[in-house]
Structure formats: structure tokens, C-alpha cells
Amino acid sequence: MQAPVGVTDTDVVVVLQALLDRHAMLRARVDDDGAGAGC
């Protein structure tokens, strides 16, 4: 993956953090309770 010329690591972190802050599904976690798939 390539970013445009001039984009810094800090720029990428700021953008990704803004996405995570605003979109609940990107913060969602799925925990395995060990009970199996249940299918």
C-alpha cells in the first residue's frame, strides 16, 4: 500500500483514529466464549 507523497506516519495515525472514533463497527470486538459455533 502506498500513500501520497508527503503523507507521514502521524497523518495516517490521525486519520485511522478519527475513523475509529466515529464508527462503532470498527471498534466492535467478538469474543470466543468457547461454546462453539452454535450451528
Steps between C-alpha positions, in 0.01 A plus 500: 500500500633843414396839628528825310834678511532705817270291719667418830447218748335754727254595225399136462455454875282813521276383216465146636425627850232733362337204323507288814360786709200544270408149384384257770528191278871562451537485879287185540654194659389140478601285794511122479316358799614148417143376445556426131330636191149411612398389153 
